[in-house]
Amino acid sequence: MLSFKIIKLDIFQSYFFGETEFRNDKYKVNIQNQRRGKVLKLPFEIKSKKERVMVRLTGPKDMFVEDYLVYQGESEWLEIDSDEITYFLADHQDQCDTIEIVIE
């Protein structure tokens, strides 16, 4: 499992943009609705046996939202395209502190 600590996450008109930290490296993050389908792109390559990986945002008191997204390779940023996650963040933006990527 990859665990990205959310440093900041700001809401814009229809998406969220911010910064995360993974193993002392900082990466920008963009979370938006599914215009391109359910998509995950990471700032580095991973090897996954499955086409879909689970993406989970967590916070205090066992709060979480998760969705299965299609891993589509490398990007400059951490990119998450998911209606479920985007809509959940609209109501819980300041309560999430971690993005977890579960790879099988």
Number of C-alpha atoms within 10 A of each C-alpha: 10 11 16 23 19 22 14 17 20 12 15 9 5 11 16 20 16 16 18 22 18 13 9 9 8 15 18 18 23 17 22 24 19 15 10 9 12 20 21 24 22 19 15 11 12 11 9 12 8 10 12 19 19 17 23 17 23 19 15 10 7 6 11 18 17 17 17 17 20 19 22 15 14 15 13 12 17 21 20 24 23 24 17 15 21 22 16 15 21 13 9 13 16 13 15 19 18 19 22 16 20 15 17 12
